C-alpha cells in the first residue's frame, strides 16, 4: 500500500509523542494536542517530525496537511507566541472596560445600566492599553477563540450597524 510522508523540522523546540498525544515544548511554554484521526501516523526521528498518511486518498491527504499546519502553528506558538489586538470603538456612549482576573467587564455599552462580562476561559494573557485590548498566548486556537468571545460580547442586534458602530473589534492578528 502506498503511503505519503511530510516532514517538519524542529528548530529550537522539543517534541514528545505519546500514543495519540503530541507535545511541543519551547522557550515560551508547552502546547499539546490529541490526534484523533486513525489514518495518520506521527513519529519523531532526531529533530524531525514525520507525518504519514496510510491511505493516499484525498480525505486522508487533507487530514495530513491539516495536522501539518496544526503542528507548525504549535511550533510557532512556543517560539514566538500569538497576539490579537482588539480596538474599543464607541461613538454614542463612552465604553468603560476593565479587567479583573479572568473577566473583562464592559460598562456603559450603548448606555446600558448593567455591565457585560466576558469570561476568558483559556490560559491567555489579557492586557488593556488605552483603546486597545491585547490578547496573547502560545496556542493560536485559544488566543483566537478568546478574541472572538470578546468581540461577540459586544455584538449589536436589531440596530443599523452602519450607524451604531460601538463595540470591540479585532484589528490585527499575529
C-alpha positions, 0 to 999 in steps of 0.5 A, spaced: 500 500 500 502 506 498 503 511 503 505 519 503 510 522 508 511 530 510 516 532 514 517 538 519 523 540 522 524 542 529 528 548 530 529 550 537 523 546 540 522 539 543 517 534 541 514 528 545 509 523 542 505 519 546 500 514 543 495 519 540 498 525 544 503 530 541 507 535 545 511 541 543 515 544 548 519 551 547 522 557 550 515 560 551 511 554 554 508 547 552 502 546 547 499 539 546 494 536 542 490 529 541 490 526 534 484 523 533 484 521 526 486 513 525 489 514 518 495 518 520 501 516 523 506 521 527 513 519 529 519 523 531 526 521 528 532 526 531 529 533 530 524 531 525 517 530 525 514 525 520 507 525 518 504 519 514 498 518 511 496 510 510 491 511 505 493 516 499 486 518 498 484 525 498 480 525 505 486 522 508 491 527 504 487 533 507 487 530 514 495 530 513 496 537 511 491 539 516 495 536 522 501 539 518 499 546 519 496 544 526 503 542 528 507 548 525 502 553 528 504 549 535 511 550 533 510 557 532 506 558 538 512 556 543 517 560 539 514 566 538 507 566 541 500 569 538 497 576 539 490 579 537 489 586 538 482 588 539 480 596 538 474 599 543 470 603 538 464 607 541 461 613 538 454 614 542 456 612 549 463 612 552 465 604 553 468 603 560 472 596 560 476 593 565 479 587 567 479 583 573 482 576 573 479 572 568 473 577 566 473 583 562 467 587 564 464 592 559 460 598 562 456 603 559 455 599 552 450 603 548 448 606 555 446 600 558 445 600 566 448 593 567 455 591 565 457 585 560 462 580 562 466 576 558 469 570 561 476 568 558 476 561 559 483 559 556 490 560 559 491 567 555 494 573 557 489 579 557 492 586 557 488 593 556 492 599 553 488 605 552 483 603 546 486 597 545 485 590 548 491 585 547 490 578 547 496 573 547 498 566 548 502 560 545 496 556 542 493 560 536 486 556 537 485 559 544 488 566 543 483 566 537 477 563 540 478 568 546 478 574 541 472 572 538 468 571 545 470 578 546 468 581 540 461 577 540 460 580 547 459 586 544 455 584 538 449 589 536 442 586 534 436 589 531 440 596 530 443 599 523 450 597 524 452 602 519 450 607 524 451 604 531 458 602 530 460 601 538 463 595 540 470 591 540 473 589 534 479 585 532 484 589 528 490 585 527 492 578 528 499 575 529 
